[in-house]
Amino acid sequence: MDIELNESDLVARLKRLDAAAAPDVGFDYAGLMDRHASRQRRDRRRLAIARGTATALIISMLGLSLWRFERPQAGAPETVVDATPVADDQATQPRIVRADTYLAVAALEDHIASLDDALNVARAYSPRGEEVARLERTRAELLDSYAQVRYAELVSANF
């Protein structure tokens, strides 16, 4: 009797072992196709969100650029430009300007050309005056800035 219990216990254990060792396939072809379809839907949704975000950014940037060029209103007074000497104009210009390198180079070249004109006039009236020395220092600083911008442009072009 003891042997029968041991044999029945052994048989039960073997059945449990067979049940545990049997491959429990959790997918089939239909499951595979369902997972593939859900992945495609998820990818399409992500792509639509990315496109929507990109479109919103483009529209907002376009709106900002158009807002910059807003026309003055009909009731606004007209602005009058005063013809002031170069020396007064230099004091009002900002030290740091954020712009494309092309615009910075063009602005520096224009400023250097206007300083050259002012320097020629100053040399004609008083060749050894303080004005000539100040204009020459300013021109030297602008040429240094011009060289730095050109160097930065060259470095950024190589990257």
C-alpha positions as CSV (number, residue, x, y, z in Angstrom):
1,M,0.0,0.0,0.0
2,D,2.9,2.2,0.8
3,I,4.4,1.5,-2.6
4,E,1.0,2.4,-4.3
5,L,1.0,5.8,-2.5
6,N,4.5,6.4,-3.6
7,E,3.7,5.4,-7.1
8,S,0.6,7.5,-7.3
9,D,2.5,10.4,-5.8
10,L,5.2,9.8,-8.4
11,V,2.7,9.7,-11.2
12,A,1.1,13.0,-10.0
13,R,4.5,14.6,-9.9
14,L,5.3,13.4,-13.4
15,K,2.0,14.8,-14.7
16,R,2.7,18.2,-13.1
17,L,6.2,18.1,-14.6
18,D,4.8,17.3,-18.1
19,A,2.3,20.1,-17.8
20,A,4.9,22.5,-16.8
21,A,7.3,21.4,-19.5
22,A,4.8,21.6,-22.3
23,P,5.4,24.6,-24.4
24,D,2.7,27.1,-23.8
25,V,2.5,29.0,-27.1
26,G,1.2,32.5,-26.3
27,F,0.9,33.6,-29.9
28,D,-0.2,32.4,-33.2
29,Y,-0.3,33.9,-36.7
30,A,-3.4,36.0,-36.0
31,G,-1.8,37.3,-32.8
32,L,1.4,38.2,-34.8
33,M,-0.7,40.1,-37.4
34,D,-2.6,41.9,-34.6
35,R,0.6,43.1,-32.9
36,H,2.0,44.2,-36.3
37,A,-1.1,46.2,-37.1
38,S,-1.1,47.8,-33.6
39,R,2.6,48.8,-34.1
40,Q,1.8,50.3,-37.4
41,R,-1.0,52.4,-35.9
42,R,1.2,53.5,-33.1
43,D,4.0,54.5,-35.6
44,R,1.4,56.4,-37.8
45,R,0.1,58.2,-34.7
46,R,3.7,59.3,-33.7
47,L,4.4,60.5,-37.2
48,A,1.2,62.5,-37.3
49,I,2.1,64.1,-33.9
50,A,5.6,64.9,-35.2
51,R,4.2,66.4,-38.4
52,G,1.6,68.5,-36.5
53,T,4.3,69.8,-34.1
54,A,6.6,70.7,-37.0
55,T,3.7,72.4,-38.8
56,A,2.8,74.4,-35.7
57,L,6.4,75.5,-35.2
58,I,6.7,76.6,-38.9
59,I,3.4,78.6,-38.6
60,S,4.5,80.2,-35.4
61,M,7.9,81.2,-36.9
62,L,6.2,82.6,-40.0
63,G,3.8,84.5,-37.8
64,L,6.6,86.0,-35.8
65,S,8.5,87.0,-38.9
66,L,5.4,88.7,-40.4
67,W,4.7,90.4,-37.0
68,R,8.2,92.0,-37.2
69,F,7.3,93.7,-40.5
70,E,4.0,95.1,-39.2
71,R,3.1,98.4,-40.9
72,P,2.6,101.5,-38.8
73,Q,-1.0,102.4,-38.2
74,A,-2.8,105.2,-39.9
75,G,-3.0,107.4,-36.8
76,A,0.7,107.0,-35.9
77,P,3.0,110.0,-36.4
78,E,5.7,109.7,-39.1
79,T,9.2,109.3,-37.9
80,V,11.7,111.9,-38.8
81,V,15.3,110.9,-39.4
82,D,17.9,113.5,-38.2
83,A,21.1,113.9,-40.0
84,T,23.5,113.6,-37.1
85,P,27.3,113.3,-37.3
86,V,28.9,109.9,-37.2
87,A,30.3,110.4,-33.6
88,D,26.8,110.8,-32.1
89,D,25.5,107.8,-34.0
90,Q,28.3,105.6,-32.6
91,A,27.3,106.2,-29.0
92,T,23.7,104.9,-29.6
93,Q,24.7,101.6,-31.4
94,P,24.6,98.5,-29.3
95,R,27.9,96.7,-28.5
96,I,26.5,93.2,-29.2
97,V,24.2,92.5,-32.1
98,R,22.8,89.0,-32.9
99,A,22.6,88.5,-36.6
100,D,23.8,86.2,-39.4
101,T,27.5,86.5,-40.2
102,Y,26.7,87.8,-43.6
103,L,24.8,90.7,-42.2
104,A,27.5,91.3,-39.5
105,V,30.2,91.4,-42.2
106,A,28.2,93.8,-44.3
107,A,27.4,96.1,-41.4
108,L,31.1,96.1,-40.4
109,E,32.3,96.9,-43.9
110,D,29.7,99.7,-44.2
111,H,30.8,101.1,-40.8
112,I,34.5,100.9,-41.8
113,A,33.8,102.7,-45.1
114,S,31.9,105.5,-43.3
115,L,34.8,105.9,-40.8
116,D,37.2,106.1,-43.7
117,D,35.2,109.0,-45.1
118,A,35.1,110.7,-41.8
119,L,38.8,110.1,-41.3
120,N,39.6,111.7,-44.7
121,V,37.5,114.7,-43.8
122,A,39.1,115.0,-40.4
123,R,42.6,114.7,-41.9
124,A,41.8,117.5,-44.4
125,Y,40.7,119.9,-41.6
126,S,43.2,119.1,-38.8
127,P,45.8,116.4,-39.7
128,R,47.1,116.1,-36.1
129,G,43.9,116.6,-34.1
130,E,42.2,114.4,-31.4
131,E,39.4,113.6,-33.8
132,V,41.8,111.9,-36.2
133,A,43.3,109.8,-33.4
134,R,39.9,108.8,-32.1
135,L,38.7,107.8,-35.6
136,E,41.9,105.8,-36.2
137,R,41.4,103.9,-32.9
138,T,37.7,103.2,-33.8
139,R,38.7,102.0,-37.2
140,A,41.4,99.7,-35.8
141,E,38.8,98.2,-33.4
142,L,36.3,97.7,-36.2
143,L,39.0,96.0,-38.3
144,D,39.7,93.7,-35.4
145,S,36.0,92.8,-35.1
146,Y,35.9,92.3,-38.8
147,A,38.8,89.8,-38.6
148,Q,37.1,88.0,-35.7
149,V,33.8,87.6,-37.5
150,R,35.6,86.4,-40.7
151,Y,37.5,83.9,-38.5
152,A,34.3,82.7,-36.8
153,E,32.7,82.3,-40.2
154,L,35.6,80.3,-41.5
155,V,35.6,78.0,-38.4
156,S,31.8,77.4,-38.6
157,A,32.1,76.6,-42.3
158,N,34.5,73.8,-41.5
159,F,32.2,72.1,-39.1
